[in-house]
């Protein structure tokens, strides 16, 4: 059975959650800058259901929460996927632990699995086969994502220039 922490799940905020996320991300970001190195403490109020308590969080986890809250504040979906632990001797764990399935990779990119497989087969995204299954390294996937973003930005710039050239742009 798959580890639930490694299975992507998209979480979409409601309008009220987006407003709360905006306020929360700002407060956390301010506190993260003020906090001593190492840990950030979050106070959990029970509202009468039990004792209040404080929880220590590592700074990298708080940065991840701030990024998720900022995305929520913009009304965007958030997807959190764990990656393998680093190994001090080899840099990473075993090869199979650091590769994604095509389903996981497509979900991370927000594209269909057939679209992803077509990109792999056209040589745009490196992969390897394990039997009949394709596997992609997270680093290769993120580089492909950056490449898609660069292409998207370039296409928008080209369209904008064409609009201006044809006099269709906004004044």
SELUMBA-760599 format. One record per atom (N, C-alpha, C): residue in three letters; x, y, z. Coordinates in nm, 3 decimals, decimal comma. Atoms other than C-alpha are relative to their C-alpha. Layout:
SEKOL; code; u; v; w
SEKOL; ALA; X; Y; Z
...
# end
This chain:
SEKOL; code; u; v; w
SEKOL; UNK; 0,084; -0,119; 0,000
SEKOL; UNK; 0,000; 0,000; 0,000
SEKOL; UNK; 0,088; 0,124; 0,000
SEKOL; UNK; -0,077; -0,124; 0,007
SEKOL; UNK; 0,125; 0,351; -0,080
SEKOL; UNK; 0,000; 0,073; 0,133
SEKOL; UNK; -0,011; -0,086; -0,117
SEKOL; UNK; 0,245; 0,581; 0,195
SEKOL; UNK; -0,088; 0,122; -0,025
SEKOL; UNK; 0,088; -0,114; 0,024
SEKOL; UNK; -0,029; 0,847; 0,236
SEKOL; UNK; 0,074; 0,132; -0,012
SEKOL; UNK; -0,077; -0,125; 0,007
SEKOL; UNK; 0,238; 1,114; 0,281
SEKOL; UNK; 0,062; 0,019; -0,138
SEKOL; UNK; -0,061; -0,014; 0,133
SEKOL; UNK; 0,375; 1,040; -0,068
SEKOL; UNK; -0,104; 0,001; -0,111
SEKOL; UNK; 0,107; -0,003; 0,099
SEKOL; UNK; 0,037; 1,034; -0,244
SEKOL; UNK; -0,055; 0,142; -0,010
SEKOL; UNK; 0,048; -0,138; 0,014
SEKOL; UNK; -0,054; 1,376; -0,385
SEKOL; UNK; -0,150; 0,012; 0,025
SEKOL; UNK; 0,141; -0,031; -0,021
SEKOL; UNK; -0,383; 1,526; -0,275
SEKOL; UNK; -0,017; 0,150; -0,016
SEKOL; UNK; 0,025; -0,143; 0,020
SEKOL; UNK; -0,511; 1,860; -0,401
SEKOL; UNK; -0,105; 0,047; 0,098
SEKOL; UNK; 0,090; -0,058; -0,098
SEKOL; UNK; -0,678; 2,080; -0,145
SEKOL; UNK; -0,039; 0,139; -0,051
SEKOL; UNK; 0,047; -0,129; 0,052
SEKOL; UNK; -0,893; 2,369; -0,269
SEKOL; UNK; -0,069; 0,078; 0,113
SEKOL; UNK; 0,060; -0,080; -0,108
SEKOL; UNK; -0,985; 2,654; -0,032
SEKOL; UNK; -0,134; 0,061; -0,040
SEKOL; UNK; 0,122; -0,077; 0,021
SEKOL; UNK; -1,325; 2,815; 0,006
SEKOL; UNK; 0,039; 0,148; 0,005
SEKOL; UNK; -0,029; -0,144; -0,006
SEKOL; UNK; -1,350; 3,196; -0,013
SEKOL; UNK; 0,036; 0,042; 0,143
SEKOL; UNK; -0,029; -0,033; -0,140
SEKOL; UNK; -1,357; 3,219; 0,368
SEKOL; UNK; 0,137; -0,052; 0,041
SEKOL; UNK; -0,132; 0,057; -0,031
SEKOL; UNK; -1,053; 2,991; 0,393
SEKOL; UNK; 0,111; 0,081; -0,066
SEKOL; UNK; -0,099; -0,085; 0,068
SEKOL; UNK; -0,869; 3,210; 0,140
SEKOL; UNK; 0,027; 0,126; 0,081
SEKOL; UNK; -0,019; -0,121; -0,082
SEKOL; UNK; -0,928; 3,519; 0,355
SEKOL; UNK; 0,079; -0,032; 0,127
SEKOL; UNK; -0,071; 0,041; -0,121
SEKOL; UNK; -0,813; 3,337; 0,669
SEKOL; UNK; 0,145; -0,034; -0,032
SEKOL; UNK; -0,136; 0,037; 0,040
SEKOL; UNK; -0,509; 3,199; 0,485
SEKOL; UNK; 0,086; 0,123; -0,024
SEKOL; UNK; -0,075; -0,123; 0,026
SEKOL; UNK; -0,405; 3,550; 0,375
SEKOL; UNK; 0,051; 0,060; 0,131
SEKOL; UNK; -0,036; -0,057; -0,129
SEKOL; UNK; -0,407; 3,679; 0,732
SEKOL; UNK; 0,101; -0,090; 0,072
SEKOL; UNK; -0,088; 0,094; -0,069
SEKOL; UNK; -0,241; 3,366; 0,872
SEKOL; UNK; 0,139; -0,004; -0,061
SEKOL; UNK; -0,132; 0,005; 0,063
SEKOL; UNK; 0,039; 3,359; 0,615
SEKOL; UNK; 0,082; 0,123; 0,033
SEKOL; UNK; -0,071; -0,123; -0,036
SEKOL; UNK; 0,129; 3,720; 0,688
SEKOL; UNK; 0,052; -0,005; 0,143
SEKOL; UNK; -0,041; 0,009; -0,140
SEKOL; UNK; 0,137; 3,661; 1,063
SEKOL; UNK; 0,114; -0,100; 0,018
SEKOL; UNK; -0,106; 0,100; -0,011
SEKOL; UNK; 0,345; 3,345; 1,029
SEKOL; UNK; 0,131; 0,049; -0,061
SEKOL; UNK; -0,121; -0,050; 0,064
SEKOL; UNK; 0,589; 3,509; 0,788
SEKOL; UNK; 0,070; 0,103; 0,088
SEKOL; UNK; -0,058; -0,098; -0,092
SEKOL; UNK; 0,640; 3,798; 1,031
SEKOL; UNK; 0,070; -0,070; 0,116
SEKOL; UNK; -0,055; 0,073; -0,115
SEKOL; UNK; 0,699; 3,558; 1,320
SEKOL; UNK; 0,121; -0,083; -0,039
SEKOL; UNK; -0,114; 0,080; 0,044
SEKOL; UNK; 0,932; 3,340; 1,118
SEKOL; UNK; 0,124; 0,086; -0,008
SEKOL; UNK; -0,114; -0,092; 0,007
SEKOL; UNK; 1,155; 3,641; 1,056
SEKOL; UNK; 0,051; 0,039; 0,137
SEKOL; UNK; -0,037; -0,039; -0,135
SEKOL; UNK; 1,153; 3,726; 1,427
SEKOL; UNK; 0,055; -0,115; 0,083
SEKOL; UNK; -0,030; 0,116; -0,083
SEKOL; UNK; 1,203; 3,373; 1,557
SEKOL; UNK; 0,149; -0,031; 0,004
SEKOL; UNK; -0,138; 0,045; -0,014
SEKOL; UNK; 1,530; 3,240; 1,687
SEKOL; UNK; 0,022; -0,116; -0,096
SEKOL; UNK; -0,032; 0,110; 0,091
SEKOL; UNK; 1,709; 2,987; 1,470
SEKOL; UNK; -0,053; -0,132; 0,055
SEKOL; UNK; 0,041; 0,134; -0,040
SEKOL; UNK; 1,574; 2,635; 1,478
SEKOL; UNK; -0,148; -0,024; -0,006
SEKOL; UNK; 0,142; 0,037; -0,010
SEKOL; UNK; 1,211; 2,615; 1,586
SEKOL; UNK; -0,090; 0,122; 0,009
SEKOL; UNK; 0,106; -0,099; -0,016
SEKOL; UNK; 0,892; 2,813; 1,571
SEKOL; UNK; -0,109; -0,070; 0,082
SEKOL; UNK; 0,104; 0,059; -0,084
SEKOL; UNK; 0,625; 2,754; 1,834
SEKOL; UNK; -0,136; 0,052; -0,041
SEKOL; UNK; 0,137; -0,033; 0,035
SEKOL; UNK; 0,259; 2,747; 1,742
SEKOL; UNK; -0,085; -0,032; 0,124
SEKOL; UNK; 0,088; 0,021; -0,116
SEKOL; UNK; 0,004; 2,789; 2,022
SEKOL; UNK; -0,133; -0,055; -0,049
SEKOL; UNK; 0,127; 0,062; 0,036
SEKOL; UNK; -0,296; 2,559; 1,994
SEKOL; UNK; -0,099; 0,022; 0,113
SEKOL; UNK; 0,103; -0,030; -0,099
SEKOL; UNK; -0,604; 2,680; 2,175
SEKOL; UNK; -0,112; -0,103; -0,013
SEKOL; UNK; 0,100; 0,106; 0,003
SEKOL; UNK; -0,852; 2,411; 2,269
SEKOL; UNK; -0,143; 0,053; -0,002
SEKOL; UNK; 0,133; -0,061; -0,006
SEKOL; UNK; -1,147; 2,650; 2,305
SEKOL; UNK; -0,091; -0,077; 0,097
SEKOL; UNK; 0,079; 0,067; -0,102
SEKOL; UNK; -1,258; 2,460; 2,616
SEKOL; UNK; -0,007; -0,150; -0,011
SEKOL; UNK; 0,007; 0,145; 0,018
SEKOL; UNK; -1,217; 2,106; 2,480
SEKOL; UNK; 0,116; -0,073; 0,066
SEKOL; UNK; -0,118; 0,060; -0,063
SEKOL; UNK; -0,897; 2,042; 2,676
SEKOL; UNK; 0,103; 0,107; 0,023
SEKOL; UNK; -0,103; -0,099; -0,030
SEKOL; UNK; -0,574; 2,208; 2,775
SEKOL; UNK; 0,062; 0,059; -0,128
SEKOL; UNK; -0,074; -0,064; 0,110
SEKOL; UNK; -0,401; 2,458; 2,545
SEKOL; UNK; 0,141; -0,058; 0,001
SEKOL; UNK; -0,139; 0,044; 0,006
SEKOL; UNK; -0,056; 2,361; 2,425
SEKOL; UNK; 0,073; 0,071; -0,112
SEKOL; UNK; -0,085; -0,055; 0,104
SEKOL; UNK; 0,235; 2,483; 2,218
SEKOL; UNK; 0,070; -0,114; -0,070
SEKOL; UNK; -0,065; 0,102; 0,081
SEKOL; UNK; 0,386; 2,282; 1,936
SEKOL; UNK; 0,120; 0,064; -0,067
SEKOL; UNK; -0,121; -0,049; 0,067
SEKOL; UNK; 0,742; 2,329; 1,811
SEKOL; UNK; 0,004; -0,054; -0,142
SEKOL; UNK; -0,012; 0,040; 0,140
SEKOL; UNK; 0,780; 2,323; 1,433
SEKOL; UNK; 0,136; 0,043; -0,052
SEKOL; UNK; -0,126; -0,043; 0,061
SEKOL; UNK; 1,108; 2,326; 1,239
SEKOL; UNK; -0,027; 0,113; -0,100
SEKOL; UNK; 0,016; -0,114; 0,090
SEKOL; UNK; 1,159; 2,644; 1,036
SEKOL; UNK; -0,036; -0,041; -0,143
SEKOL; UNK; 0,037; 0,038; 0,137
SEKOL; UNK; 1,150; 2,460; 0,699
SEKOL; UNK; -0,148; -0,040; -0,011
SEKOL; UNK; 0,142; 0,038; 0,003
SEKOL; UNK; 0,806; 2,318; 0,788
SEKOL; UNK; -0,088; 0,125; 0,003
SEKOL; UNK; 0,078; -0,124; -0,007
SEKOL; UNK; 0,681; 2,667; 0,876
SEKOL; UNK; 0,005; 0,072; -0,134
SEKOL; UNK; -0,009; -0,062; 0,133
SEKOL; UNK; 0,812; 2,800; 0,542
SEKOL; UNK; -0,094; -0,070; -0,098
SEKOL; UNK; 0,091; 0,074; 0,088
SEKOL; UNK; 0,619; 2,522; 0,365
SEKOL; UNK; -0,146; 0,037; 0,029
SEKOL; UNK; 0,137; -0,039; -0,038
SEKOL; UNK; 0,303; 2,612; 0,559
SEKOL; UNK; -0,031; 0,140; -0,052
SEKOL; UNK; 0,020; -0,138; 0,049
SEKOL; UNK; 0,348; 2,981; 0,470
SEKOL; UNK; -0,026; -0,001; -0,150
SEKOL; UNK; 0,020; 0,008; 0,146
SEKOL; UNK; 0,379; 2,893; 0,100
SEKOL; UNK; -0,138; -0,056; -0,033
SEKOL; UNK; 0,133; 0,058; 0,023
SEKOL; UNK; 0,066; 2,676; 0,118
SEKOL; UNK; -0,109; 0,102; 0,032
SEKOL; UNK; 0,099; -0,102; -0,037
SEKOL; UNK; -0,126; 2,952; 0,297
SEKOL; UNK; -0,006; 0,112; -0,103
SEKOL; UNK; -0,004; -0,106; 0,101
SEKOL; UNK; -0,012; 3,211; 0,041
SEKOL; UNK; -0,075; -0,045; -0,127
SEKOL; UNK; 0,073; 0,052; 0,116
SEKOL; UNK; -0,143; 2,987; -0,240
SEKOL; UNK; -0,150; -0,002; 0,029
SEKOL; UNK; 0,141; -0,001; -0,040
SEKOL; UNK; -0,472; 2,942; -0,050
SEKOL; UNK; -0,055; 0,142; -0,007
SEKOL; UNK; 0,044; -0,140; -0,002
SEKOL; UNK; -0,492; 3,320; -0,008
SEKOL; UNK; -0,034; 0,049; -0,140
SEKOL; UNK; 0,027; -0,035; 0,139
SEKOL; UNK; -0,482; 3,351; -0,388
SEKOL; UNK; -0,112; -0,084; -0,060
SEKOL; UNK; 0,108; 0,085; 0,049
SEKOL; UNK; -0,760; 3,093; -0,416
SEKOL; UNK; 0,046; -0,120; -0,078
SEKOL; UNK; -0,055; 0,114; 0,076
SEKOL; UNK; -0,528; 2,832; -0,565
SEKOL; UNK; -0,007; -0,128; 0,081
SEKOL; UNK; -0,007; 0,130; -0,065
SEKOL; UNK; -0,532; 2,463; -0,489
SEKOL; UNK; 0,142; -0,022; 0,048
SEKOL; UNK; -0,132; 0,033; -0,054
SEKOL; UNK; -0,244; 2,326; -0,285
SEKOL; UNK; 0,016; -0,150; -0,003
SEKOL; UNK; -0,030; 0,142; 0,002
SEKOL; UNK; -0,080; 1,990; -0,326
SEKOL; UNK; 0,136; -0,018; 0,067
SEKOL; UNK; -0,126; 0,024; -0,071
SEKOL; UNK; 0,187; 1,864; -0,088
SEKOL; UNK; 0,040; -0,144; -0,025
SEKOL; UNK; -0,054; 0,133; 0,026
SEKOL; UNK; 0,404; 1,568; -0,183
SEKOL; UNK; 0,132; -0,011; 0,071
SEKOL; UNK; -0,128; 0,018; -0,067
SEKOL; UNK; 0,682; 1,433; 0,031
SEKOL; UNK; 0,102; -0,055; -0,100
SEKOL; UNK; -0,108; 0,052; 0,082
SEKOL; UNK; 1,017; 1,355; -0,126
SEKOL; UNK; 0,089; -0,085; 0,089
SEKOL; UNK; -0,082; 0,090; -0,081
SEKOL; UNK; 1,272; 1,096; -0,014
SEKOL; UNK; 0,099; 0,074; 0,090
SEKOL; UNK; -0,102; -0,055; -0,090
SEKOL; UNK; 1,510; 1,158; 0,273
SEKOL; UNK; 0,135; -0,006; -0,067
SEKOL; UNK; -0,137; -0,001; 0,052
SEKOL; UNK; 1,866; 1,246; 0,192
SEKOL; UNK; 0,086; -0,095; 0,080
SEKOL; UNK; -0,095; 0,090; -0,063
SEKOL; UNK; 2,139; 0,996; 0,267
SEKOL; UNK; 0,134; 0,071; 0,005
SEKOL; UNK; -0,125; -0,075; -0,016
SEKOL; UNK; 2,460; 1,149; 0,404
SEKOL; UNK; 0,111; -0,054; -0,089
SEKOL; UNK; -0,109; 0,059; 0,078
SEKOL; UNK; 2,685; 0,905; 0,215
SEKOL; UNK; -0,023; 0,014; -0,150
SEKOL; UNK; 0,026; 0,003; 0,144
SEKOL; UNK; 2,513; 0,885; -0,124
SEKOL; UNK; -0,079; 0,119; -0,051
SEKOL; UNK; 0,079; -0,115; 0,043
SEKOL; UNK; 2,308; 1,202; -0,129
SEKOL; UNK; -0,149; -0,027; 0,001
SEKOL; UNK; 0,143; 0,035; 0,002
SEKOL; UNK; 1,976; 1,020; -0,169
SEKOL; UNK; -0,014; -0,147; 0,037
SEKOL; UNK; 0,028; 0,141; -0,027
SEKOL; UNK; 1,810; 0,689; -0,086
SEKOL; UNK; 0,006; -0,079; -0,131
SEKOL; UNK; -0,003; 0,087; 0,117
SEKOL; UNK; 1,773; 0,402; -0,328
SEKOL; UNK; -0,075; 0,064; -0,117
SEKOL; UNK; 0,057; -0,060; 0,121
SEKOL; UNK; 1,682; 0,490; -0,687
SEKOL; UNK; -0,152; -0,006; -0,002
SEKOL; UNK; 0,146; 0,012; 0,008
SEKOL; UNK; 1,326; 0,358; -0,663
SEKOL; UNK; -0,070; 0,096; 0,096
SEKOL; UNK; 0,060; -0,091; -0,096
SEKOL; UNK; 1,262; 0,582; -0,359
SEKOL; UNK; -0,002; 0,143; -0,049
SEKOL; UNK; -0,006; -0,139; 0,042
SEKOL; UNK; 1,350; 0,898; -0,545
SEKOL; UNK; -0,064; 0,024; -0,137
SEKOL; UNK; 0,066; -0,015; 0,128
SEKOL; UNK; 1,143; 0,842; -0,858
SEKOL; UNK; -0,151; 0,004; 0,019
SEKOL; UNK; 0,146; -0,015; -0,005
SEKOL; UNK; 0,782; 0,927; -0,929
SEKOL; UNK; -0,064; -0,085; -0,109
SEKOL; UNK; 0,078; 0,067; 0,103
SEKOL; UNK; 0,520; 0,730; -1,115
SEKOL; UNK; -0,053; 0,106; -0,096
SEKOL; UNK; 0,057; -0,096; 0,095
SEKOL; UNK; 0,361; 0,888; -1,420
SEKOL; UNK; -0,125; 0,066; 0,057
SEKOL; UNK; 0,120; -0,058; -0,063
SEKOL; UNK; 0,041; 0,939; -1,220
SEKOL; UNK; 0,039; 0,110; 0,097
SEKOL; UNK; -0,047; -0,101; -0,095
SEKOL; UNK; 0,227; 1,124; -0,943
SEKOL; UNK; 0,055; 0,122; -0,074
SEKOL; UNK; -0,062; -0,109; 0,074
SEKOL; UNK; 0,426; 1,331; -1,193
SEKOL; UNK; -0,105; 0,086; -0,071
SEKOL; UNK; 0,106; -0,074; 0,069
SEKOL; UNK; 0,118; 1,427; -1,395
SEKOL; UNK; -0,079; 0,085; 0,099
SEKOL; UNK; 0,074; -0,074; -0,103
SEKOL; UNK; -0,063; 1,529; -1,078
SEKOL; UNK; 0,078; 0,122; 0,047
SEKOL; UNK; -0,083; -0,112; -0,044
SEKOL; UNK; 0,228; 1,747; -0,968
SEKOL; UNK; 0,003; 0,112; -0,104
SEKOL; UNK; -0,002; -0,102; 0,106
SEKOL; UNK; 0,230; 1,924; -1,305
SEKOL; UNK; -0,139; 0,055; -0,031
SEKOL; UNK; 0,136; -0,044; 0,032
SEKOL; UNK; -0,147; 1,953; -1,325
SEKOL; UNK; -0,036; -0,028; -0,145
SEKOL; UNK; 0,029; 0,040; 0,138
SEKOL; UNK; -0,157; 1,776; -1,661
SEKOL; UNK; -0,054; -0,143; 0,002
SEKOL; UNK; 0,049; 0,138; 0,008
SEKOL; UNK; -0,311; 1,452; -1,780
SEKOL; UNK; 0,119; -0,096; -0,012
SEKOL; UNK; -0,105; 0,100; 0,011
SEKOL; UNK; -0,111; 1,133; -1,764
SEKOL; UNK; 0,038; -0,025; -0,147
SEKOL; UNK; -0,038; 0,015; 0,141
SEKOL; UNK; -0,132; 1,085; -2,146
SEKOL; UNK; 0,085; 0,116; -0,052
SEKOL; UNK; -0,082; -0,116; 0,040
SEKOL; UNK; 0,006; 1,440; -2,194
SEKOL; UNK; 0,143; -0,019; 0,048
SEKOL; UNK; -0,133; 0,021; -0,058
SEKOL; UNK; 0,297; 1,356; -1,963
SEKOL; UNK; 0,075; -0,109; -0,075
SEKOL; UNK; -0,064; 0,111; 0,070
SEKOL; UNK; 0,369; 1,026; -2,136
SEKOL; UNK; 0,043; 0,043; -0,140
SEKOL; UNK; -0,037; -0,051; 0,132
SEKOL; UNK; 0,367; 1,200; -2,475
SEKOL; UNK; 0,126; 0,085; 0,009
SEKOL; UNK; -0,120; -0,083; -0,019
SEKOL; UNK; 0,624; 1,451; -2,344
SEKOL; UNK; 0,122; -0,089; 0,024
SEKOL; UNK; -0,110; 0,093; -0,024
SEKOL; UNK; 0,838; 1,161; -2,221
SEKOL; UNK; 0,044; -0,066; -0,130
SEKOL; UNK; -0,032; 0,071; 0,123
SEKOL; UNK; 0,817; 0,977; -2,552
SEKOL; UNK; 0,059; 0,091; -0,107
SEKOL; UNK; -0,059; -0,096; 0,094
SEKOL; UNK; 0,905; 1,294; -2,746
SEKOL; UNK; 0,138; 0,047; 0,046
SEKOL; UNK; -0,133; -0,036; -0,049
SEKOL; UNK; 1,221; 1,327; -2,536
SEKOL; UNK; 0,007; 0,130; 0,077
SEKOL; UNK; 0,002; -0,127; -0,074
SEKOL; UNK; 1,112; 1,641; -2,352
SEKOL; UNK; 0,021; -0,019; 0,150
SEKOL; UNK; -0,012; 0,031; -0,142
SEKOL; UNK; 1,116; 1,471; -2,011
SEKOL; UNK; 0,071; -0,134; 0,015
SEKOL; UNK; -0,072; 0,126; -0,017
SEKOL; UNK; 1,379; 1,211; -1,919
SEKOL; UNK; -0,075; -0,096; 0,093
SEKOL; UNK; 0,063; 0,102; -0,084
SEKOL; UNK; 1,250; 0,886; -1,773
SEKOL; UNK; 0,075; -0,130; -0,020
SEKOL; UNK; -0,052; 0,135; 0,021
SEKOL; UNK; 1,345; 0,526; -1,729
SEKOL; UNK; -0,115; -0,097; 0,019
SEKOL; UNK; 0,105; 0,101; -0,012
SEKOL; UNK; 1,142; 0,210; -1,753
SEKOL; UNK; 0,042; -0,105; 0,103
SEKOL; UNK; -0,017; 0,110; -0,095
SEKOL; UNK; 1,105; -0,041; -1,473
SEKOL; UNK; -0,104; -0,103; -0,043
SEKOL; UNK; 0,094; 0,093; 0,063
SEKOL; UNK; 0,951; -0,335; -1,654
SEKOL; UNK; -0,077; 0,078; -0,105
SEKOL; UNK; 0,081; -0,077; 0,095
SEKOL; UNK; 0,662; -0,172; -1,838
SEKOL; UNK; -0,038; 0,137; 0,055
SEKOL; UNK; 0,037; -0,125; -0,067
SEKOL; UNK; 0,635; 0,122; -1,597
SEKOL; UNK; 0,106; 0,108; -0,021
SEKOL; UNK; -0,090; -0,114; 0,014
SEKOL; UNK; 0,787; 0,465; -1,655
SEKOL; UNK; 0,020; 0,065; 0,136
SEKOL; UNK; -0,032; -0,071; -0,124
SEKOL; UNK; 0,962; 0,646; -1,369
SEKOL; UNK; 0,075; 0,127; -0,036
SEKOL; UNK; -0,065; -0,128; 0,025
SEKOL; UNK; 1,076; 1,008; -1,355
SEKOL; UNK; 0,059; 0,053; 0,131
SEKOL; UNK; -0,064; -0,058; -0,118
SEKOL; UNK; 1,317; 1,175; -1,116
SEKOL; UNK; -0,064; 0,135; 0,030
SEKOL; UNK; 0,059; -0,129; -0,035
SEKOL; UNK; 1,172; 1,471; -0,922
SEKOL; UNK; 0,077; 0,119; -0,057
SEKOL; UNK; -0,080; -0,111; 0,053
SEKOL; UNK; 1,461; 1,695; -1,033
SEKOL; UNK; -0,028; 0,021; -0,148
SEKOL; UNK; 0,032; -0,010; 0,143
SEKOL; UNK; 1,390; 1,617; -1,400
SEKOL; UNK; -0,141; 0,056; -0,019
SEKOL; UNK; 0,138; -0,050; 0,010
SEKOL; UNK; 1,019; 1,681; -1,345
SEKOL; UNK; -0,005; 0,150; 0,028
SEKOL; UNK; 0,000; -0,143; -0,034
SEKOL; UNK; 1,086; 2,019; -1,182
SEKOL; UNK; 0,066; 0,083; -0,111
SEKOL; UNK; -0,062; -0,071; 0,112
SEKOL; UNK; 1,318; 2,119; -1,467
SEKOL; UNK; -0,097; 0,008; -0,118
SEKOL; UNK; 0,101; -0,001; 0,107
SEKOL; UNK; 1,048; 2,020; -1,717
SEKOL; UNK; -0,109; 0,101; 0,032
SEKOL; UNK; 0,102; -0,097; -0,041
SEKOL; UNK; 0,797; 2,226; -1,518
SEKOL; UNK; 0,050; 0,143; -0,023
SEKOL; UNK; -0,057; -0,134; 0,024
SEKOL; UNK; 1,030; 2,530; -1,530
SEKOL; UNK; 0,005; 0,029; -0,150
SEKOL; UNK; -0,005; -0,016; 0,145
SEKOL; UNK; 1,073; 2,474; -1,904
SEKOL; UNK; -0,140; 0,031; -0,056
SEKOL; UNK; 0,137; -0,028; 0,043
SEKOL; UNK; 0,694; 2,464; -1,952
SEKOL; UNK; -0,039; 0,142; 0,037
SEKOL; UNK; 0,032; -0,136; -0,045
SEKOL; UNK; 0,664; 2,787; -1,752
SEKOL; UNK; 0,069; 0,103; -0,089
SEKOL; UNK; -0,072; -0,093; 0,090
SEKOL; UNK; 0,933; 2,958; -1,964
SEKOL; UNK; -0,070; 0,007; -0,135
SEKOL; UNK; 0,071; 0,003; 0,129
SEKOL; UNK; 0,752; 2,847; -2,281
SEKOL; UNK; -0,132; 0,075; 0,008
SEKOL; UNK; 0,128; -0,069; -0,019
SEKOL; UNK; 0,421; 2,974; -2,143
SEKOL; UNK; 0,019; 0,151; 0,004
SEKOL; UNK; -0,028; -0,144; -0,011
SEKOL; UNK; 0,568; 3,314; -2,053
SEKOL; UNK; 0,039; 0,055; -0,137
SEKOL; UNK; -0,041; -0,045; 0,133
SEKOL; UNK; 0,731; 3,341; -2,397
SEKOL; UNK; -0,120; 0,010; -0,094
SEKOL; UNK; 0,120; -0,003; 0,085
SEKOL; UNK; 0,402; 3,256; -2,570
SEKOL; UNK; -0,087; 0,120; 0,034
SEKOL; UNK; 0,079; -0,117; -0,040
SEKOL; UNK; 0,222; 3,523; -2,367
SEKOL; UNK; 0,065; 0,130; -0,047
SEKOL; UNK; -0,071; -0,120; 0,049
SEKOL; UNK; 0,490; 3,780; -2,453
SEKOL; UNK; -0,018; 0,015; -0,150
SEKOL; UNK; 0,019; -0,004; 0,145
SEKOL; UNK; 0,461; 3,688; -2,822
SEKOL; UNK; -0,142; 0,045; -0,035
SEKOL; UNK; 0,139; -0,041; 0,023
SEKOL; UNK; 0,081; 3,723; -2,809
SEKOL; UNK; -0,020; 0,148; 0,031
SEKOL; UNK; 0,011; -0,141; -0,038
SEKOL; UNK; 0,111; 4,057; -2,633
SEKOL; UNK; 0,063; 0,089; -0,107
SEKOL; UNK; -0,067; -0,077; 0,105
SEKOL; UNK; 0,357; 4,183; -2,895
SEKOL; UNK; -0,086; 0,004; -0,126
SEKOL; UNK; 0,086; 0,006; 0,118
SEKOL; UNK; 0,124; 4,067; -3,173
SEKOL; UNK; -0,123; 0,089; 0,019
SEKOL; UNK; 0,113; -0,089; -0,030
SEKOL; UNK; -0,170; 4,244; -3,003
SEKOL; UNK; 0,038; 0,145; -0,022
SEKOL; UNK; -0,047; -0,138; 0,014
SEKOL; UNK; 0,032; 4,565; -2,990
SEKOL; UNK; 0,022; 0,034; -0,148
SEKOL; UNK; -0,029; -0,021; 0,141
SEKOL; UNK; 0,144; 4,527; -3,351
SEKOL; UNK; -0,129; 0,018; -0,081
SEKOL; UNK; 0,127; -0,008; 0,072
SEKOL; UNK; -0,216; 4,479; -3,469
SEKOL; UNK; -0,094; 0,106; 0,058
SEKOL; UNK; 0,082; -0,103; -0,062
SEKOL; UNK; -0,347; 4,754; -3,244
SEKOL; UNK; -0,116; -0,056; 0,081
SEKOL; UNK; 0,107; 0,064; -0,076
SEKOL; UNK; -0,557; 4,511; -3,041
SEKOL; UNK; 0,021; 0,011; 0,150
SEKOL; UNK; -0,033; -0,007; -0,143
SEKOL; UNK; -0,387; 4,578; -2,708
SEKOL; UNK; -0,076; 0,110; 0,071
SEKOL; UNK; 0,065; -0,101; -0,082
SEKOL; UNK; -0,521; 4,786; -2,426
SEKOL; UNK; 0,082; 0,127; -0,001
SEKOL; UNK; -0,066; -0,131; 0,002
SEKOL; UNK; -0,440; 5,155; -2,428
SEKOL; UNK; 0,044; 0,039; 0,139
# end
